[in-house]
């Protein structure tokens, strides 16, 4: 049986809410806070992307994300606190593989908001949206072995560690290991 390619329609941007968070579309007014987060070496230590060097980098990232959403190739949300519409992080399916019916989950949070359970709470909203509304068969996430907070958040949200790949990522002149997690739809 040949499954049809996944059809994704994000022309009306989905706003998701949790007990403490609102996940909304990324805006250009978020650029200053995006820059602060993406230029923080501690936030970026497990991300294979260069540190943001200026507000222009943040604006370019916002444009890239919004163009990918418009093309139905990705969906990423700005994480905000429920009673305060201020950007504190990003979460979403930065890559949607329609042919294989899955999305790859990615997220980051400004350092001043670490340790409060926000990422786990956001994962708890985004993943069901991907599995039920976007009709993904699976969601994947990749992290580094040293990123214990990310591993805990994934496991708390039903992800299973599927692989530990040795030195498969070359970044900043070094090889790094990666852990691969997956969560399947329960149909």
Secondary structure, 3 states (H helix, E strand, C coil): CCCCCCCCCCCCCCCEECCCEEEEECCHHHHHHHHHHHCCHHHHCCCCCCCCCCHHHHHHHHHHHHHHHHCCCCEEEEEEECCEEEEEEEEEEEEEEHHHCEEEEEEEECHHHCCCCHHHHHHHHHHHHHHHHCCCCEEEEEECCCCHHHHHHHHHCCCEEEEEEEEEEEECCEEEEEEEEEEECCC
